[in-house]
Amino acid sequence: MKLLSVILVVAGAALCLVAENKTQTVAGNWRLSLETPHGPMDGSLLLKQDGSKLSGTCETGHMGSLPLTGSLENAKVSLSIELPGGETFKLLGSVEGGTMSGTTDPAGGTWTADRK
C-alpha cells in the first residue's frame, strides 16, 4: 500500500510538471509572412510577454512600425495590430515550438511567423 502511495505521488508530480511546461513563451523577435487578398507581405514581430498578456510591435515595409497587444492561452495566440485610423487587424492562430501560424481577421488571409 505504501508503494502505491509513493507511485501516485510521483505520477501526480510528473503530471504537474508536464502541465507547467505547456506554458508557451513567445517573447522575442519573429519573422512574419502574410498571405492576403492583396498579395504577400513580409515583416517582423517584436513581442513582449507578461504571463498570458502580449504586447509589442509589428513592422512591415508598407505600414512601418505599429503597436500590438494580444494574449496567449496554452498554444492559442491572438494578436491585435493597431492600424492608422483606429482600425484593428488581428492575427489568430497557434504556437508550436518556434513557429506560429493562423488566419487573419478581417478574414481572407493566412500568416506564419518563425523565430529570428
CORPEVEN-V135944 format. One record per residue. N is the residue number from 1. RES is the residue in three letters. SS is DSSP state (a for helix, b for strand, c for the rest). PHI is phi in radians with two decimals (NA if undefined). D_CENTER is the distance of its C-alpha to the mean C-alpha in Angstrom with 1 decimal. Layout:
N,RES,SS,PHI,D_CENTER + N,RES,SS,PHI,D_CENTER
This chain:
1,MET,c,NA,45.3 + 2,LYS,a,-1.12,44.2 + 3,LEU,a,-1.10,42.5 + 4,LEU,a,-1.09,40.6 + 5,SER,a,-1.10,39.4 + 6,VAL,a,-1.11,38.2 + 7,ILE,a,-1.10,36.3 + 8,LEU,a,-1.11,34.6 + 9,VAL,a,-1.13,33.6 + 10,VAL,a,-1.12,32.2 + 11,ALA,a,-1.12,30.3 + 12,GLY,a,-1.09,28.9 + 13,ALA,a,-1.11,27.7 + 14,ALA,a,-1.10,26.1 + 15,LEU,a,-1.11,24.2 + 16,CYS,a,-1.10,23.0 + 17,LEU,a,-1.14,21.8 + 18,VAL,a,-1.11,19.9 + 19,ALA,a,-1.10,18.2 + 20,GLU,a,-1.13,17.4 + 21,ASN,a,-1.28,15.8 + 22,LYS,c,-1.28,13.3 + 23,THR,c,-1.18,11.4 + 24,GLN,c,-1.43,8.4 + 25,THR,c,-2.09,8.4 + 26,VAL,c,-2.02,5.9 + 27,ALA,c,-1.03,8.8 + 28,GLY,b,2.27,10.8 + 29,ASN,b,-1.74,11.6 + 30,TRP,b,-2.29,10.1 + 31,ARG,b,-1.50,12.4 + 32,LEU,b,-1.96,11.6 + 33,SER,b,-2.23,13.9 + 34,LEU,b,-1.98,14.6 + 35,GLU,b,-1.95,17.4 + 36,THR,b,-2.04,19.0 + 37,PRO,c,-1.06,22.5 + 38,HIS,c,-1.70,23.7 + 39,GLY,b,2.00,22.7 + 40,PRO,b,-1.28,20.2 + 41,MET,b,-2.53,18.4 + 42,ASP,b,-1.94,16.9 + 43,GLY,b,-2.98,15.3 + 44,SER,b,-2.50,13.0 + 45,LEU,b,-2.10,10.2 + 46,LEU,b,-2.02,11.2 + 47,LEU,b,-1.92,8.8 + 48,LYS,b,-2.00,10.6 + 49,GLN,b,-2.31,9.9 + 50,ASP,b,-2.25,12.6 + 51,GLY,c,1.17,12.2 + 52,SER,c,-1.65,9.8 + 53,LYS,b,-1.56,10.2 + 54,LEU,b,-2.06,8.3 + 55,SER,b,-2.61,10.7 + 56,GLY,b,2.62,11.7 + 57,THR,b,-2.40,13.0 + 58,CYS,b,-2.07,12.7 + 59,GLU,b,-2.14,15.9 + 60,THR,b,-2.31,17.7 + 61,GLY,c,-1.12,21.4 + 62,HIS,c,-1.38,22.3 + 63,MET,c,-2.02,20.8 + 64,GLY,b,1.35,20.6 + 65,SER,b,-1.66,18.3 + 66,LEU,b,-2.15,16.7 + 67,PRO,b,-1.25,15.2 + 68,LEU,b,-2.46,11.9 + 69,THR,b,-2.33,10.8 + 70,GLY,b,-3.14,8.2 + 71,SER,b,-2.56,7.4 + 72,LEU,b,-2.37,5.9 + 73,GLU,b,-2.10,8.9 + 74,ASN,c,0.96,9.7 + 75,ALA,c,-1.84,7.5 + 76,LYS,b,-1.65,6.6 + 77,VAL,b,-2.05,3.9 + 78,SER,b,-2.38,6.4 + 79,LEU,b,-2.11,7.3 + 80,SER,b,-1.98,11.1 + 81,ILE,b,-1.77,13.0 + 82,GLU,b,-1.46,16.5 + 83,LEU,c,-1.54,19.0 + 84,PRO,c,-1.00,22.6 + 85,GLY,c,1.60,24.9 + 86,GLY,c,1.52,22.6 + 87,GLU,c,-1.39,20.6 + 88,THR,b,-2.15,16.9 + 89,PHE,b,-2.03,14.8 + 90,LYS,b,-1.95,11.6 + 91,LEU,b,-1.96,8.8 + 92,LEU,b,-2.05,8.2 + 93,GLY,b,3.12,7.1 + 94,SER,b,-2.43,6.2 + 95,VAL,b,-2.02,5.5 + 96,GLU,b,-2.45,9.0 + 97,GLY,c,1.10,10.4 + 98,GLY,c,-1.66,10.0 + 99,THR,b,-2.33,8.7 + 100,MET,b,-2.16,6.0 + 101,SER,b,-2.80,8.3 + 102,GLY,b,2.95,9.7 + 103,THR,b,-2.10,12.1 + 104,THR,b,-1.86,13.0 + 105,ASP,b,-2.37,15.0 + 106,PRO,c,-1.10,17.8 + 107,ALA,c,-1.10,18.0 + 108,GLY,c,2.06,19.3 + 109,GLY,c,-2.40,16.6 + 110,THR,b,-2.24,14.0 + 111,TRP,b,-2.56,11.4 + 112,THR,b,-2.42,10.2 + 113,ALA,b,-2.55,8.9 + 114,ASP,b,-2.32,10.3 + 115,ARG,b,-1.10,11.1 + 116,LYS,c,-1.37,14.2
